[in-house]
Amino acid sequence: MPANNQGDVTIVDVAEGDMVRAVSRLHLEAFNGYLNARLGEGYASALIGWFVRQKETIAIAAIDKDDRVIGYAVGAPSHLSRLLRHDMLWVTGRSIVFRPWLLFDRRLWEVGQARLRSIVVPRDSRPSPSLPEPTMSLFGIGVASSHRNTGIGARLLRTFEEKARTLKMRSMLLWVYEDKIATRRLYEKCGWRPCHDDRGAAHVSKYVRVLDHKA
């Protein structure tokens, strides 16, 4: 389990079992009130577990001196996005069956419409800046409320970038809720830049970062 030590906090690869469950609980806290958290703990555990089991993916966690998970970040190459949606489809459906009130959540339909547009609109005609490939997508990042504004988020982003470089990625992208102002400022401070792209659901913004590889 490769580690990145600094002070009382260590960045490690997420392992199956208890760590996946701990990261899942943190995911629910970080996205409390948003659709991907309202789908429940079963969905969160399946999502984090997917990133842990797949090859080429990144799943890292920040743990304190008492081995408590206080931050996480997960991502996958863009070419695995379709596989992620496929593998999570039945989990999403099951979560909605047990939470039928989500069918009245407009965000659920906005996400569905955005994904449909990504299928219907040919890739070459989509309004997106040209990014060198392969591209690593940052799907989720979060820090425990008790440890925010301590630099852990920036450390997670730096470690995520280092691992993306190791995997020979040439760029990175992410989508962030527009009302997460502090998170967006963190991305910009760490070298990400916002860009216009209408393939996403409403109320989200796209950020990208090109990776320079030293010869």
Secondary structure as UniProt FT lines:
FT   STRAND          3..6
FT   TURN            7..8
FT   STRAND          9..13
FT   TURN            16..17
FT   HELIX           18..30
FT   TURN            31..33
FT   HELIX           35..38
FT   HELIX           41..53
FT   TURN            55..56
FT   STRAND          58..63
FT   TURN            65..66
FT   STRAND          69..77
FT   HELIX           78..80
FT   HELIX           81..97
FT   HELIX           100..104
FT   HELIX           106..120
FT   HELIX           123..125
FT   STRAND          135..143
FT   HELIX           145..147
FT   TURN            148..149
FT   HELIX           152..166
FT   TURN            167..168
FT   STRAND          171..177
FT   TURN            178..179
FT   HELIX           181..189
FT   TURN            190..191
FT   STRAND          193..195
FT   TURN            198..199
FT   TURN            202..203
FT   STRAND          204..210
//
